[in-house]
Amino acid sequence: MDTSFLQDFMNETLTLSGSEQIVVVESTPDRFEVEATYAPHGARPPMHLHPNHSEQFTVLTGTLRVGLADSEHDYTAGESFDIGAGIAHHM
């Protein structure tokens, strides 16, 4: 994924939907890091997958409900988890 265009948005808050905001922390050819904020009980991003890369998450505050193709799990502040390439998910 080419994320070089996001260099212009470093450290700015981007609103993706009424209930999801991100701040781009790092954007390089090898790493794309954001801090995402999801409003309580807000609309989820649609179920999606990334065919060629995995994702790592750490919950900084609150609780994050993660939906996978066949299950849901709640993660709380301080917990980390990975979602492998090709795994359908939403937050």
Disulfide bonds with the S-S distance in Angstrom:
none
